Amino acid sequence: TKVYTYFCEALTETVPRDSAMCTSNGDPHLASFDGRKFDFMGVGDFYLVRSFNGEFAVQSRQKICKTEIACNYGVAIRFRSDQVAIIIEDGEAQAVVISEDLSAGTTISSEKGFVVKMPNGVVVTAKGSSRFNLGVTVPKELEKKISGLCGYYDNSDGNDFRNPLALT
């Protein structure tokens, strides 16, 4: 197993060897699937990861949390027709199922934060109550098939920053 520990009271997760994890913690300090560490303090909605084939996407919502510093205040998750949002409402974290029903294999648990598991092996973790520390774990089968702030996932951090067409 791999253990990922990044920044202050960030996510500490153990993930299987045949997968990779990206984290977005605090005023977002990110670590890509390939281990590249960087800060991204943009305000708005941003793709942490999305598949080239359009099957799934994970977006973070970043808002100002301190003067000139952005933090994660939400995450939207889509797998095929399943849509889930994890948000902070009135100071309380909550998961909201946007789609009518979740398909077989998509699960949400709320022990120690929220964990959304998708049938393709992607796992999204959101921990926190006033803002979120986020983690996205993807299986090896998605290597070189995804892009976003979390990178390209090909064991090379030199090409993690790509435009929407996945070009460096």
Disulfide bonds with the S-S distance in Angstrom:
Cys22-Cys150 2.13
Cys65-Cys71 1.99
